[in-house]
């Protein structure tokens, strides 16, 4: 259900900026993502649907390039669809426009937060998360073909409702932002803290992502899962 283009943090570009396909919907398009999509032949010729978690460069840094590419490749004018929570939709429009990507190059769909939204074949619920102060960031509860998973985006915590549904089996898997660094007021979830939240018997259903240097190896050591990269 979730297939990753990259699982690295902003600075761990060897693993590619964190980005994934949920079904046929791309989640985020960071600075390395367009290059990885193009070189791996992962950009569809037809409709493309892109879901955004937040507006940091490692999550939207090559979005404008992807929108241009979709518009100008054959068939000409095949605009991509961008899905974004209403709270950050206006800011994303401005950011794209300031880089020369006007609204004539894409379709934007504004999502209701904490409510079910249809995104192509998915049902997604944007979940407000805590990341960096002053930055609106969202995780997504995703349902496809009857399976429900949680994709955290960038977040330094797991919402209580998500954790409860995971523990009771309503949510089958969690894809969680994890980092090796551990310090007060961290903007990502440290693996040390993840070990407190998730006991060993649950870690077979928890997939780490957005790894900083050394984090992937530590996550494996602690029993967490590592997503495959396309």
NUTIPA-62312 format. One record per residue (C-alpha): x negated, y, z negated; residue number from 1. Coordinates in steps of 0.25 Angstrom, whole numbers, plus 5000, padded with zeros to 4 digits. Layout:
REM NUTIPA-62312
{x = X, y = Y, z = Z, n = NUM}
...
REM end
This chain:
REM NUTIPA-62312
{x = 5000, y = 5000, z = 5000, n = 1}
{x = 4989, y = 5010, z = 4996, n = 2}
{x = 4977, y = 5010, z = 5006, n = 3}
{x = 4966, y = 5019, z = 5003, n = 4}
{x = 4958, y = 5028, z = 5012, n = 5}
{x = 4948, y = 5033, z = 5001, n = 6}
{x = 4947, y = 5031, z = 4986, n = 7}
{x = 4937, y = 5041, z = 4982, n = 8}
{x = 4938, y = 5054, z = 4975, n = 9}
{x = 4935, y = 5068, z = 4980, n = 10}
{x = 4920, y = 5066, z = 4979, n = 11}
{x = 4919, y = 5051, z = 4981, n = 12}
{x = 4920, y = 5052, z = 4996, n = 13}
{x = 4913, y = 5038, z = 4999, n = 14}
{x = 4927, y = 5032, z = 4995, n = 15}
{x = 4935, y = 5043, z = 5003, n = 16}
{x = 4944, y = 5053, z = 4997, n = 17}
{x = 4956, y = 5046, z = 4990, n = 18}
{x = 4967, y = 5043, z = 5000, n = 19}
{x = 4976, y = 5031, z = 5003, n = 20}
{x = 4987, y = 5026, z = 5012, n = 21}
{x = 5000, y = 5022, z = 5004, n = 22}
{x = 5007, y = 5014, z = 5015, n = 23}
{x = 5005, y = 5024, z = 5027, n = 24}
{x = 5004, y = 5036, z = 5019, n = 25}
{x = 4991, y = 5043, z = 5016, n = 26}
{x = 4988, y = 5048, z = 5002, n = 27}
{x = 4979, y = 5060, z = 5002, n = 28}
{x = 4969, y = 5065, z = 5013, n = 29}
{x = 4956, y = 5069, z = 5006, n = 30}
{x = 4943, y = 5075, z = 5013, n = 31}
{x = 4938, y = 5061, z = 5017, n = 32}
{x = 4952, y = 5055, z = 5020, n = 33}
{x = 4954, y = 5060, z = 5035, n = 34}
{x = 4940, y = 5055, z = 5039, n = 35}
{x = 4943, y = 5041, z = 5032, n = 36}
{x = 4957, y = 5040, z = 5039, n = 37}
{x = 4951, y = 5044, z = 5053, n = 38}
{x = 4939, y = 5035, z = 5052, n = 39}
{x = 4947, y = 5023, z = 5047, n = 40}
{x = 4958, y = 5025, z = 5057, n = 41}
{x = 4969, y = 5027, z = 5046, n = 42}
{x = 4976, y = 5039, z = 5052, n = 43}
{x = 4989, y = 5034, z = 5059, n = 44}
{x = 4992, y = 5039, z = 5073, n = 45}
{x = 5007, y = 5041, z = 5069, n = 46}
{x = 5013, y = 5048, z = 5056, n = 47}
{x = 5004, y = 5050, z = 5044, n = 48}
{x = 5009, y = 5053, z = 5030, n = 49}
{x = 5000, y = 5059, z = 5020, n = 50}
{x = 5003, y = 5060, z = 5005, n = 51}
{x = 4995, y = 5070, z = 4996, n = 52}
{x = 4992, y = 5069, z = 4981, n = 53}
{x = 4985, y = 5082, z = 4979, n = 54}
{x = 4977, y = 5093, z = 4986, n = 55}
{x = 4963, y = 5091, z = 4982, n = 56}
{x = 4953, y = 5090, z = 4994, n = 57}
{x = 4950, y = 5075, z = 4992, n = 58}
{x = 4965, y = 5072, z = 4994, n = 59}
{x = 4969, y = 5082, z = 5005, n = 60}
{x = 4955, y = 5087, z = 5011, n = 61}
{x = 4957, y = 5081, z = 5025, n = 62}
{x = 4972, y = 5081, z = 5025, n = 63}
{x = 4972, y = 5093, z = 5035, n = 64}
{x = 4963, y = 5085, z = 5044, n = 65}
{x = 4972, y = 5073, z = 5044, n = 66}
{x = 4984, y = 5082, z = 5047, n = 67}
{x = 4977, y = 5088, z = 5059, n = 68}
{x = 4972, y = 5075, z = 5064, n = 69}
{x = 4986, y = 5069, z = 5063, n = 70}
{x = 4992, y = 5081, z = 5071, n = 71}
{x = 4981, y = 5082, z = 5082, n = 72}
{x = 4979, y = 5067, z = 5084, n = 73}
{x = 4988, y = 5060, z = 5095, n = 74}
{x = 5000, y = 5060, z = 5094, n = 75}
{x = 4998, y = 5075, z = 5093, n = 76}
{x = 5006, y = 5082, z = 5082, n = 77}
{x = 5008, y = 5069, z = 5073, n = 78}
{x = 5009, y = 5077, z = 5060, n = 79}
{x = 5006, y = 5070, z = 5047, n = 80}
{x = 5015, y = 5070, z = 5035, n = 81}
{x = 5010, y = 5075, z = 5022, n = 82}
{x = 5017, y = 5072, z = 5009, n = 83}
{x = 5014, y = 5080, z = 4997, n = 84}
{x = 5020, y = 5084, z = 4983, n = 85}
{x = 5028, y = 5097, z = 4984, n = 86}
{x = 5019, y = 5103, z = 4973, n = 87}
{x = 5007, y = 5103, z = 4982, n = 88}
{x = 5014, y = 5103, z = 4996, n = 89}
{x = 5013, y = 5119, z = 4998, n = 90}
{x = 4998, y = 5119, z = 4993, n = 91}
{x = 4995, y = 5108, z = 5003, n = 92}
{x = 5001, y = 5115, z = 5015, n = 93}
{x = 4993, y = 5128, z = 5011, n = 94}
{x = 4980, y = 5120, z = 5010, n = 95}
{x = 4983, y = 5113, z = 5024, n = 96}
{x = 4987, y = 5126, z = 5030, n = 97}
{x = 4974, y = 5133, z = 5025, n = 98}
{x = 4966, y = 5122, z = 5032, n = 99}
{x = 4974, y = 5125, z = 5045, n = 100}
{x = 4983, y = 5113, z = 5044, n = 101}
{x = 4997, y = 5119, z = 5045, n = 102}
{x = 5010, y = 5112, z = 5043, n = 103}
{x = 5012, y = 5110, z = 5058, n = 104}
{x = 5001, y = 5099, z = 5056, n = 105}
{x = 5009, y = 5090, z = 5046, n = 106}
{x = 5022, y = 5087, z = 5039, n = 107}
{x = 5022, y = 5089, z = 5024, n = 108}
{x = 5032, y = 5082, z = 5015, n = 109}
{x = 5033, y = 5087, z = 5001, n = 110}
{x = 5035, y = 5077, z = 4990, n = 111}
{x = 5043, y = 5078, z = 4978, n = 112}
{x = 5035, y = 5075, z = 4965, n = 113}
{x = 5039, y = 5064, z = 4956, n = 114}
{x = 5050, y = 5059, z = 4966, n = 115}
{x = 5050, y = 5049, z = 4977, n = 116}
{x = 5046, y = 5054, z = 4991, n = 117}
{x = 5046, y = 5046, z = 5004, n = 118}
{x = 5032, y = 5047, z = 5011, n = 119}
{x = 5033, y = 5038, z = 5023, n = 120}
{x = 5035, y = 5024, z = 5018, n = 121}
{x = 5032, y = 5028, z = 5004, n = 122}
{x = 5040, y = 5033, z = 4992, n = 123}
{x = 5030, y = 5042, z = 4984, n = 124}
{x = 5032, y = 5049, z = 4971, n = 125}
{x = 5022, y = 5060, z = 4968, n = 126}
{x = 5017, y = 5060, z = 4954, n = 127}
{x = 5011, y = 5072, z = 4948, n = 128}
{x = 4998, y = 5069, z = 4942, n = 129}
{x = 4987, y = 5076, z = 4935, n = 130}
{x = 4974, y = 5079, z = 4942, n = 131}
{x = 4967, y = 5092, z = 4942, n = 132}
{x = 4973, y = 5104, z = 4935, n = 133}
{x = 4980, y = 5113, z = 4945, n = 134}
{x = 4981, y = 5102, z = 4956, n = 135}
{x = 4994, y = 5095, z = 4959, n = 136}
{x = 4991, y = 5081, z = 4961, n = 137}
{x = 5001, y = 5069, z = 4963, n = 138}
{x = 5000, y = 5054, z = 4963, n = 139}
{x = 5010, y = 5045, z = 4970, n = 140}
{x = 5020, y = 5034, z = 4966, n = 141}
{x = 5021, y = 5027, z = 4979, n = 142}
{x = 5031, y = 5016, z = 4984, n = 143}
{x = 5030, y = 5008, z = 4996, n = 144}
{x = 5036, y = 4995, z = 5000, n = 145}
{x = 5041, y = 4993, z = 4985, n = 146}
{x = 5027, y = 4995, z = 4979, n = 147}
{x = 5024, y = 5007, z = 4970, n = 148}
{x = 5010, y = 5012, z = 4967, n = 149}
{x = 5005, y = 5025, z = 4961, n = 150}
{x = 4994, y = 5033, z = 4968, n = 151}
{x = 4988, y = 5043, z = 4958, n = 152}
{x = 4982, y = 5053, z = 4968, n = 153}
{x = 4972, y = 5061, z = 4959, n = 154}
{x = 4976, y = 5060, z = 4945, n = 155}
{x = 4969, y = 5059, z = 4931, n = 156}
{x = 4981, y = 5051, z = 4925, n = 157}
{x = 4992, y = 5041, z = 4928, n = 158}
{x = 5006, y = 5046, z = 4926, n = 159}
{x = 5013, y = 5039, z = 4914, n = 160}
{x = 5025, y = 5035, z = 4923, n = 161}
{x = 5015, y = 5029, z = 4934, n = 162}
{x = 5008, y = 5021, z = 4923, n = 163}
{x = 5021, y = 5016, z = 4917, n = 164}
{x = 5026, y = 5011, z = 4931, n = 165}
{x = 5012, y = 5005, z = 4934, n = 166}
{x = 5012, y = 4997, z = 4921, n = 167}
{x = 5027, y = 4992, z = 4923, n = 168}
{x = 5023, y = 4988, z = 4937, n = 169}
{x = 5032, y = 4998, z = 4944, n = 170}
{x = 5019, y = 5004, z = 4950, n = 171}
{x = 5011, y = 4993, z = 4956, n = 172}
{x = 4998, y = 5000, z = 4958, n = 173}
{x = 4991, y = 5013, z = 4954, n = 174}
{x = 4981, y = 5020, z = 4963, n = 175}
{x = 4974, y = 5029, z = 4953, n = 176}
{x = 4964, y = 5040, z = 4954, n = 177}
{x = 4952, y = 5036, z = 4946, n = 178}
{x = 4938, y = 5041, z = 4943, n = 179}
{x = 4925, y = 5037, z = 4936, n = 180}
{x = 4924, y = 5051, z = 4929, n = 181}
{x = 4930, y = 5052, z = 4915, n = 182}
{x = 4931, y = 5065, z = 4908, n = 183}
{x = 4942, y = 5074, z = 4902, n = 184}
{x = 4952, y = 5080, z = 4911, n = 185}
{x = 4947, y = 5072, z = 4923, n = 186}
{x = 4956, y = 5075, z = 4935, n = 187}
{x = 4955, y = 5060, z = 4939, n = 188}
{x = 4958, y = 5047, z = 4931, n = 189}
{x = 4946, y = 5042, z = 4926, n = 190}
{x = 4944, y = 5027, z = 4926, n = 191}
{x = 4941, y = 5027, z = 4911, n = 192}
{x = 4955, y = 5033, z = 4909, n = 193}
{x = 4961, y = 5023, z = 4920, n = 194}
{x = 4956, y = 5012, z = 4911, n = 195}
{x = 4964, y = 5017, z = 4900, n = 196}
{x = 4977, y = 5019, z = 4908, n = 197}
{x = 4976, y = 5006, z = 4915, n = 198}
{x = 4973, y = 4993, z = 4907, n = 199}
{x = 4965, y = 4982, z = 4914, n = 200}
{x = 4977, y = 4974, z = 4918, n = 201}
{x = 4983, y = 4985, z = 4926, n = 202}
{x = 4970, y = 4989, z = 4934, n = 203}
{x = 4973, y = 4979, z = 4945, n = 204}
{x = 4984, y = 4988, z = 4949, n = 205}
{x = 4977, y = 5002, z = 4948, n = 206}
{x = 4968, y = 5006, z = 4960, n = 207}
{x = 4958, y = 5017, z = 4958, n = 208}
{x = 4956, y = 5028, z = 4968, n = 209}
{x = 4949, y = 5042, z = 4970, n = 210}
{x = 4936, y = 5036, z = 4964, n = 211}
{x = 4925, y = 5045, z = 4960, n = 212}
{x = 4911, y = 5040, z = 4961, n = 213}
{x = 4909, y = 5027, z = 4953, n = 214}
{x = 4924, y = 5026, z = 4950, n = 215}
{x = 4928, y = 5015, z = 4959, n = 216}
{x = 4918, y = 5005, z = 4953, n = 217}
{x = 4922, y = 5009, z = 4939, n = 218}
{x = 4937, y = 5007, z = 4943, n = 219}
{x = 4934, y = 4993, z = 4948, n = 220}
{x = 4926, y = 4990, z = 4935, n = 221}
{x = 4938, y = 4994, z = 4927, n = 222}
{x = 4947, y = 4985, z = 4935, n = 223}
{x = 4954, y = 4995, z = 4944, n = 224}
{x = 4957, y = 4992, z = 4958, n = 225}
{x = 4951, y = 4999, z = 4970, n = 226}
{x = 4959, y = 5002, z = 4983, n = 227}
{x = 4954, y = 4997, z = 4996, n = 228}
{x = 4950, y = 5008, z = 5006, n = 229}
{x = 4955, y = 5008, z = 5020, n = 230}
REM end
